[in-house]
Amino acid sequence: SPGSTMKLATTMALLEIGGYTLDTKVNTEHSRPGHKVKVGAARIEDSHDVAGKESNGYVTLKEAFAHSSNVYFAKAVYERFKDNPTEYTDYLAKLRFNDYVGLEAYGEERGRLIMANTPEWNTRGSTSSRLPRLAYGYEMDVPPIHMITFYNGVANNGRMVAPRFVDRIERDGEVVERMPVVPLIEKMCSNSTLVQLDSCLAAAA
């Protein structure tokens, strides 16, 4: 399970198809260890009170990313997509989270993402338990090389390419073969979303 590294993809989905901005607020209910918040059928907690005890509990998307709030992302995705969870899982599938990233010949395992329109989704509580957890990187399995490829795509102006371990082969100082760049997704999201994702990553640094 990718866990919190998945929050970048969730942020992308919220910005691209969820109608969110970096200033969209969600009530994290002062969640902290020992103080879980019910989201759908799931009970979720944060590592610390992201909002701060003197606040009303609400934080923005950018603040939630910077502090890695499980509760924010679980609530945001559940409330936005609970009536149509297929919209969310389809978006993650477009980012190849249930596919290969071009290393099948080297034994790469395929990402495992349960799609919302399949019988497997409708087990163990269905949308009410799966969707909130999926939002912060559980209920799925992603090989680390895939997550690196996703982050690299964000850094590469939204262009996701297959990993390359060799750039070229030389003999006696001359290039005899160049390894091609293999695009997987030409544009993962809009330029405006990329700018906002960069802002989130900087805030979390």
Summary of the structure (lengths in Angstrom):
residues: 205
radius of gyration: 18.7
end to end distance: 22.2
largest distance: 67.9
contacts: 634
relative contact order: 0.18
helix: 41%
strand: 16%
